[in-house]
């Protein structure tokens, strides 16, 4: 089997296509989540903690010269991204928790018992006849 034919069979398998679609949608959804965190959630949090923007915090390791830019250790950016991650993780957790709650509600709904099958009815009749013959 040629490499091209083998690759074609691999690439058009259902799982690979599904995975590709999931990655593409995930990347697009990632932009939505990033915007939600940075543009909607973080401004009120920043206001609540006194307007501190962690992303500007840095330590200068080497000052800028006329030819070279400054070398910065941008620990504030790391703190900001960590906060963003915690917020996103908590939001996803709450979403999954809500979905699981709704699923449990659906499972807990009492359903009418299924009618016995013909085989079950026949077996029940046979059992009852055997009990009657044995005098029980």
KEDO-919052 format. One record per atom (N, C-alpha, C): atom name; residue number from 1; x, y, z. Coordinates in Angstrom, 2 decimals, decimal comma, padded with zeros to 5 digits, always signed. Layout:
N
 mipa marfi      c1      c2      c3
   CA   NUM       X       Y       Z
...
// end
This chain:
136
 mipa marfi      c1      c2      c3
    N     1 +000,85 -001,17 +000,00
   CA     1 +000,00 +000,00 +000,00
    C     1 +000,90 +001,23 +000,00
    N     2 +000,59 +002,18 -000,86
   CA     2 +001,44 +003,36 -000,95
    C     2 +001,18 +004,29 +000,23
    N     3 +002,15 +005,12 +000,51
   CA     3 +002,05 +006,08 +001,61
    C     3 +000,89 +007,03 +001,36
    N     4 +000,72 +007,49 +000,14
   CA     4 -000,35 +008,43 -000,19
    C     4 -001,72 +007,80 +000,06
    N     5 -001,89 +006,56 -000,41
   CA     5 -003,17 +005,88 -000,22
    C     5 -003,44 +005,64 +001,26
    N     6 -002,42 +005,21 +001,98
   CA     6 -002,57 +004,96 +003,41
    C     6 -002,91 +006,25 +004,16
    N     7 -002,23 +007,35 +003,78
   CA     7 -002,53 +008,64 +004,42
    C     7 -003,94 +009,09 +004,10
    N     8 -004,40 +008,92 +002,87
   CA     8 -005,75 +009,31 +002,48
    C     8 -006,78 +008,55 +003,31
    N     9 -006,57 +007,24 +003,48
   CA     9 -007,50 +006,45 +004,29
    C     9 -007,50 +006,92 +005,74
    N    10 -006,32 +007,27 +006,24
   CA    10 -006,23 +007,76 +007,62
    C    10 -006,93 +009,12 +007,76
    N    11 -006,68 +010,01 +006,81
   CA    11 -007,18 +011,38 +006,92
    C    11 -008,69 +011,49 +006,78
    N    12 -009,32 +010,60 +006,04
   CA    12 -010,76 +010,71 +005,84
    C    12 -011,55 +009,80 +006,77
    N    13 -010,89 +009,15 +007,70
   CA    13 -011,60 +008,36 +008,70
    C    13 -012,51 +009,28 +009,49
    N    14 -013,62 +008,77 +009,94
   CA    14 -014,58 +009,58 +010,69
    C    14 -013,99 +010,22 +011,92
    N    15 -013,18 +009,49 +012,68
   CA    15 -012,63 +010,03 +013,91
    C    15 -011,70 +011,21 +013,64
    N    16 -010,92 +011,13 +012,60
   CA    16 -009,98 +012,20 +012,28
    C    16 -010,75 +013,46 +011,86
    N    17 -011,76 +013,27 +011,05
   CA    17 -012,57 +014,42 +010,61
    C    17 -013,29 +015,04 +011,81
    N    18 -013,87 +014,20 +012,66
   CA    18 -014,54 +014,70 +013,86
    C    18 -013,57 +015,47 +014,74
    N    19 -012,37 +014,94 +014,90
   CA    19 -011,37 +015,61 +015,71
    C    19 -011,00 +016,96 +015,10
    N    20 -010,84 +017,02 +013,80
   CA    20 -010,49 +018,28 +013,13
    C    20 -011,59 +019,31 +013,33
    N    21 -012,83 +018,90 +013,17
   CA    21 -013,95 +019,82 +013,38
    C    21 -013,95 +020,30 +014,83
    N    22 -013,72 +019,39 +015,77
   CA    22 -013,67 +019,78 +017,18
    C    22 -012,57 +020,78 +017,48
    N    23 -011,42 +020,59 +016,87
   CA    23 -010,30 +021,51 +017,10
    C    23 -010,63 +022,89 +016,53
    N    24 -011,21 +022,92 +015,35
   CA    24 -011,55 +024,20 +014,72
    C    24 -012,60 +024,94 +015,55
    N    25 -013,63 +024,23 +015,97
   CA    25 -014,67 +024,86 +016,79
    C    25 -014,09 +025,27 +018,14
    N    26 -013,22 +024,42 +018,70
   CA    26 -012,59 +024,75 +019,97
    C    26 -011,75 +026,01 +019,89
    N    27 -011,03 +026,19 +018,80
   CA    27 -010,21 +027,39 +018,63
    C    27 -011,10 +028,63 +018,54
    N    28 -012,20 +028,52 +017,79
   CA    28 -013,11 +029,65 +017,68
    C    28 -013,77 +029,94 +019,03
    N    29 -014,16 +028,88 +019,75
   CA    29 -014,78 +029,06 +021,06
    C    29 -013,77 +029,65 +022,04
    N    30 -012,49 +029,29 +021,89
   CA    30 -011,45 +029,85 +022,75
    C    30 -011,37 +031,35 +022,65
    N    31 -011,57 +031,89 +021,46
   CA    31 -011,57 +033,34 +021,28
    C    31 -012,75 +033,97 +022,00
    N    32 -013,90 +033,31 +021,96
   CA    32 -015,07 +033,82 +022,66
    C    32 -014,82 +033,84 +024,17
    N    33 -014,27 +032,75 +024,69
   CA    33 -013,99 +032,66 +026,12
    C    33 -012,95 +033,70 +026,52
    N    34 -011,92 +033,87 +025,71
   CA    34 -010,89 +034,87 +026,01
    C    34 -011,51 +036,26 +026,06
    N    35 -012,35 +036,58 +025,11
   CA    35 -013,01 +037,89 +025,11
    C    35 -013,92 +038,04 +026,33
    N    36 -014,64 +036,98 +026,69
   CA    36 -015,51 +037,03 +027,86
    C    36 -014,70 +037,34 +029,11
    N    37 -013,59 +036,64 +029,27
   CA    37 -012,77 +036,85 +030,47
    C    37 -012,13 +038,23 +030,47
    N    38 -011,46 +038,58 +029,37
   CA    38 -010,71 +039,83 +029,33
    C    38 -011,60 +041,07 +029,25
    N    39 -012,71 +040,99 +028,52
   CA    39 -013,52 +042,17 +028,27
    C    39 -014,74 +042,31 +029,17
    N    40 -015,22 +041,20 +029,75
   CA    40 -016,44 +041,27 +030,55
    C    40 -016,17 +040,96 +032,02
    N    41 -015,42 +039,92 +032,31
   CA    41 -015,25 +039,50 +033,70
    C    41 -014,12 +040,26 +034,40
    N    42 -012,98 +040,43 +033,73
   CA    42 -011,82 +041,04 +034,39
    C    42 -012,00 +042,53 +034,73
    N    43 -012,67 +043,35 +033,91
   CA    43 -012,82 +044,76 +034,31
    C    43 -013,51 +044,95 +035,66
    N    44 -014,63 +044,27 +035,95
   CA    44 -015,20 +044,45 +037,29
    C    44 -014,30 +043,93 +038,40
    N    45 -013,59 +042,82 +038,14
   CA    45 -012,66 +042,31 +039,15
    C    45 -011,53 +043,32 +039,37
    N    46 -011,01 +043,87 +038,28
   CA    46 -009,97 +044,89 +038,40
    C    46 -010,46 +046,11 +039,16
    N    47 -011,71 +046,51 +038,93
   CA    47 -012,30 +047,64 +039,64
    C    47 -012,46 +047,31 +041,12
    N    48 -012,88 +046,08 +041,41
   CA    48 -013,09 +045,68 +042,80
    C    48 -011,78 +045,63 +043,59
    N    49 -010,68 +045,31 +042,92
   CA    49 -009,40 +045,24 +043,64
    C    49 -008,59 +046,52 +043,48
    N    50 -009,25 +047,58 +043,06
   CA    50 -008,59 +048,88 +043,02
    C    50 -007,98 +049,22 +041,68
    N    51 -008,43 +048,62 +040,62
   CA    51 -007,95 +048,97 +039,29
    C    51 -006,56 +048,46 +038,98
    N    52 -006,08 +047,49 +039,72
   CA    52 -004,74 +046,96 +039,49
    C    52 -004,76 +046,10 +038,23
    N    53 -003,84 +046,39 +037,33
   CA    53 -003,69 +045,57 +036,13
    C    53 -002,37 +044,84 +036,28
    N    54 -002,45 +043,56 +036,54
   CA    54 -001,26 +042,77 +036,81
    C    54 -000,34 +042,67 +035,61
    N    55 -000,89 +042,77 +034,41
   CA    55 -000,08 +042,53 +033,22
    C    55 +001,04 +043,55 +033,04
    N    56 +000,95 +044,70 +033,72
   CA    56 +002,01 +045,71 +033,60
    C    56 +003,16 +045,48 +034,59
    N    57 +003,01 +044,56 +035,52
   CA    57 +004,06 +044,33 +036,51
    C    57 +005,23 +043,58 +035,87
    N    58 +006,43 +044,10 +036,09
   CA    58 +007,62 +043,49 +035,51
    C    58 +008,86 +043,94 +036,28
    N    59 +009,89 +043,16 +036,15
   CA    59 +011,19 +043,51 +036,71
    C    59 +012,15 +043,68 +035,53
    N    60 +012,83 +044,79 +035,51
   CA    60 +013,78 +045,05 +034,44
    C    60 +015,09 +044,34 +034,75
    N    61 +015,44 +043,41 +033,86
   CA    61 +016,69 +042,68 +034,04
    C    61 +017,85 +043,42 +033,39
    N    62 +017,55 +044,10 +032,29
   CA    62 +018,58 +044,87 +031,59
    C    62 +017,89 +046,08 +030,98
    N    63 +018,42 +047,26 +031,26
   CA    63 +017,83 +048,48 +030,72
    C    63 +017,99 +048,55 +029,21
    N    64 +017,10 +049,30 +028,60
   CA    64 +017,16 +049,46 +027,14
    C    64 +018,35 +050,34 +026,77
    N    65 +018,90 +050,05 +025,63
   CA    65 +019,96 +050,90 +025,07
    C    65 +019,44 +051,46 +023,76
    N    66 +020,23 +052,22 +023,10
   CA    66 +019,80 +052,80 +021,83
    C    66 +019,56 +051,72 +020,77
    N    67 +020,26 +050,61 +020,88
   CA    67 +020,12 +049,56 +019,86
    C    67 +019,30 +048,36 +020,33
    N    68 +019,24 +048,11 +021,63
   CA    68 +018,55 +046,93 +022,15
    C    68 +017,39 +047,33 +023,07
    N    69 +016,27 +046,62 +022,97
   CA    69 +015,17 +046,90 +023,90
    C    69 +015,50 +046,37 +025,31
    N    70 +014,74 +046,81 +026,27
   CA    70 +014,95 +046,35 +027,65
    C    70 +014,57 +044,87 +027,75
    N    71 +015,24 +044,19 +028,66
   CA    71 +014,92 +042,80 +028,94
    C    71 +014,10 +042,79 +030,23
    N    72 +012,83 +042,32 +030,11
   CA    72 +011,91 +042,37 +031,24
    C    72 +011,49 +040,98 +031,68
    N    73 +011,37 +040,80 +032,98
   CA    73 +010,77 +039,61 +033,54
    C    73 +009,32 +039,99 +033,86
    N    74 +008,40 +039,60 +032,98
   CA    74 +007,01 +040,06 +033,06
    C    74 +006,17 +039,10 +033,90
    N    75 +006,40 +039,11 +035,20
   CA    75 +005,65 +038,22 +036,09
    C    75 +004,19 +038,63 +036,20
    N    76 +003,89 +039,89 +035,97
   CA    76 +002,50 +040,36 +036,03
    C    76 +001,64 +039,72 +034,95
    N    77 +002,21 +039,55 +033,77
   CA    77 +001,48 +038,88 +032,68
    C    77 +001,15 +037,45 +033,07
    N    78 +002,10 +036,79 +033,73
   CA    78 +001,85 +035,41 +034,20
    C    78 +000,73 +035,39 +035,23
    N    79 +000,73 +036,34 +036,16
   CA    79 -000,33 +036,41 +037,17
    C    79 -001,68 +036,65 +036,49
    N    80 -001,71 +037,57 +035,53
   CA    80 -002,96 +037,89 +034,83
    C    80 -003,49 +036,66 +034,08
    N    81 -002,63 +035,96 +033,38
   CA    81 -003,05 +034,77 +032,64
    C    81 -003,50 +033,67 +033,60
    N    82 -002,84 +033,57 +034,76
   CA    82 -003,26 +032,59 +035,76
    C    82 -004,66 +032,91 +036,29
    N    83 -004,93 +034,19 +036,56
   CA    83 -006,28 +034,58 +036,98
    C    83 -007,30 +034,26 +035,89
    N    84 -006,95 +034,57 +034,65
   CA    84 -007,86 +034,27 +033,54
    C    84 -008,15 +032,78 +033,48
    N    85 -007,12 +031,95 +033,66
   CA    85 -007,31 +030,50 +033,63
    C    85 -008,24 +030,05 +034,75
    N    86 -008,03 +030,57 +035,95
   CA    86 -008,87 +030,18 +037,08
    C    86 -010,33 +030,56 +036,83
    N    87 -010,55 +031,75 +036,27
   CA    87 -011,91 +032,19 +035,98
    C    87 -012,54 +031,30 +034,91
    N    88 -011,81 +031,02 +033,85
   CA    88 -012,34 +030,16 +032,78
    C    88 -012,61 +028,75 +033,32
    N    89 -011,67 +028,21 +034,10
   CA    89 -011,86 +026,86 +034,64
    C    89 -013,08 +026,81 +035,55
    N    90 -013,29 +027,85 +036,36
   CA    90 -014,46 +027,88 +037,24
    C    90 -015,74 +027,99 +036,43
    N    91 -015,72 +028,82 +035,38
   CA    91 -016,91 +028,96 +034,53
    C    91 -017,25 +027,65 +033,84
    N    92 -016,25 +026,95 +033,33
   CA    92 -016,48 +025,66 +032,67
    C    92 -016,98 +024,64 +033,70
    N    93 -016,41 +024,66 +034,91
   CA    93 -016,86 +023,77 +035,97
    C    93 -018,34 +023,99 +036,28
    N    94 -018,73 +025,26 +036,41
   CA    94 -020,13 +025,57 +036,71
    C    94 -021,03 +025,14 +035,55
    N    95 -020,57 +025,30 +034,32
   CA    95 -021,35 +024,87 +033,17
    C    95 -021,55 +023,35 +033,18
    N    96 -020,48 +022,60 +033,41
   CA    96 -020,57 +021,14 +033,46
    C    96 -021,44 +020,70 +034,63
    N    97 -021,30 +021,38 +035,76
   CA    97 -022,12 +021,05 +036,93
    C    97 -023,60 +021,28 +036,62
    N    98 -023,93 +022,35 +035,93
   CA    98 -025,31 +022,61 +035,54
    C    98 -025,85 +021,57 +034,58
    N    99 -025,03 +021,19 +033,61
   CA    99 -025,45 +020,16 +032,65
    C    99 -025,68 +018,83 +033,37
    N   100 -024,76 +018,47 +034,28
   CA   100 -024,92 +017,22 +035,03
    C   100 -026,18 +017,26 +035,90
    N   101 -026,50 +018,41 +036,47
   CA   101 -027,71 +018,55 +037,28
    C   101 -028,95 +018,32 +036,43
    N   102 -028,97 +018,91 +035,23
   CA   102 -030,11 +018,71 +034,34
    C   102 -030,22 +017,26 +033,89
    N   103 -029,10 +016,61 +033,64
   CA   103 -029,13 +015,20 +033,24
    C   103 -029,66 +014,33 +034,36
    N   104 -029,24 +014,62 +035,61
   CA   104 -029,74 +013,85 +036,75
    C   104 -031,24 +014,01 +036,90
    N   105 -031,74 +015,22 +036,66
   CA   105 -033,18 +015,46 +036,74
    C   105 -033,91 +014,59 +035,73
    N   106 -033,36 +014,48 +034,51
   CA   106 -033,99 +013,65 +033,49
    C   106 -033,99 +012,19 +033,89
    N   107 -032,90 +011,72 +034,49
   CA   107 -032,79 +010,32 +034,88
    C   107 -033,72 +010,02 +036,04
    N   108 -033,88 +010,97 +036,96
   CA   108 -034,68 +010,75 +038,15
    C   108 -036,18 +010,77 +037,87
    N   109 -036,61 +011,28 +036,73
   CA   109 -038,03 +011,33 +036,41
    C   109 -038,58 +009,91 +036,40
    N   110 -039,66 +009,70 +037,15
   CA   110 -040,22 +008,34 +037,15
    C   110 -040,86 +008,04 +035,79
    N   111 -040,53 +006,92 +035,27
   CA   111 -041,11 +006,51 +034,00
    C   111 -042,07 +005,35 +034,26
    N   112 -043,06 +005,25 +033,42
   CA   112 -044,03 +004,18 +033,57
    C   112 -043,32 +002,84 +033,36
    N   113 -043,66 +001,84 +034,18
   CA   113 -043,00 +000,54 +033,99
    C   113 -043,38 -000,03 +032,63
    N   114 -042,42 -000,66 +032,03
   CA   114 -042,64 -001,23 +030,70
    C   114 -043,58 -002,43 +030,81
    N   115 -044,43 -002,57 +029,85
   CA   115 -045,34 -003,71 +029,82
    C   115 -044,53 -004,97 +029,63
    N   116 -044,95 -006,05 +030,31
   CA   116 -044,18 -007,30 +030,16
    C   116 -044,27 -007,82 +028,73
    N   117 -043,19 -008,42 +028,29
   CA   117 -043,17 -008,98 +026,94
    C   117 -044,00 -010,26 +026,91
    N   118 -044,25 -010,74 +025,71
   CA   118 -045,03 -011,98 +025,56
    C   118 -044,35 -013,14 +026,25
    N   119 -043,02 -013,18 +026,18
   CA   119 -042,28 -014,26 +026,82
    C   119 -042,43 -014,20 +028,34
    N   120 -042,39 -012,99 +028,89
   CA   120 -042,54 -012,85 +030,33
    C   120 -043,93 -013,27 +030,78
    N   121 -044,95 -012,90 +030,03
   CA   121 -046,32 -013,30 +030,35
    C   121 -046,45 -014,82 +030,31
    N   122 -045,90 -015,42 +029,27
   CA   122 -045,96 -016,88 +029,14
    C   122 -045,22 -017,57 +030,28
    N   123 -044,04 -017,09 +030,62
   CA   123 -043,29 -017,68 +031,73
    C   123 -044,02 -017,52 +033,05
    N   124 -044,67 -016,40 +033,25
   CA   124 -045,44 -016,18 +034,47
    C   124 -046,60 -017,18 +034,55
    N   125 -047,28 -017,40 +033,43
   CA   125 -048,38 -018,36 +033,41
    C   125 -047,88 -019,78 +033,71
    N   126 -046,73 -020,13 +033,12
   CA   126 -046,16 -021,46 +033,36
    C   126 -045,81 -021,61 +034,83
    N   127 -045,20 -020,60 +035,42
   CA   127 -044,83 -020,63 +036,84
    C   127 -046,07 -020,83 +037,71
    N   128 -047,13 -020,06 +037,39
   CA   128 -048,35 -020,17 +038,18
    C   128 -048,98 -021,56 +038,05
    N   129 -048,97 -022,13 +036,83
   CA   129 -049,52 -023,49 +036,63
    C   129 -048,72 -024,53 +037,40
    N   130 -047,39 -024,41 +037,40
   CA   130 -046,55 -025,35 +038,15
    C   130 -046,80 -025,24 +039,64
    N   131 -046,98 -024,03 +040,14
   CA   131 -047,28 -023,85 +041,56
    C   131 -048,62 -024,49 +041,90
    N   132 -049,61 -024,33 +041,00
   CA   132 -050,94 -024,90 +041,25
    C   132 -050,86 -026,43 +041,24
    N   133 -050,07 -027,03 +040,37
   CA   133 -049,95 -028,49 +040,30
    C   133 -049,26 -029,03 +041,54
    N   134 -048,32 -028,33 +042,09
   CA   134 -047,58 -028,79 +043,26
    C   134 -048,32 -028,47 +044,56
    N   135 -049,45 -027,79 +044,45
   CA   135 -050,27 -027,51 +045,62
    C   135 -049,73 -026,39 +046,49
    N   136 -049,00 -025,55 +045,98
   CA   136 -048,45 -024,43 +046,77
    C   136 -049,30 -023,22 +046,68
// end
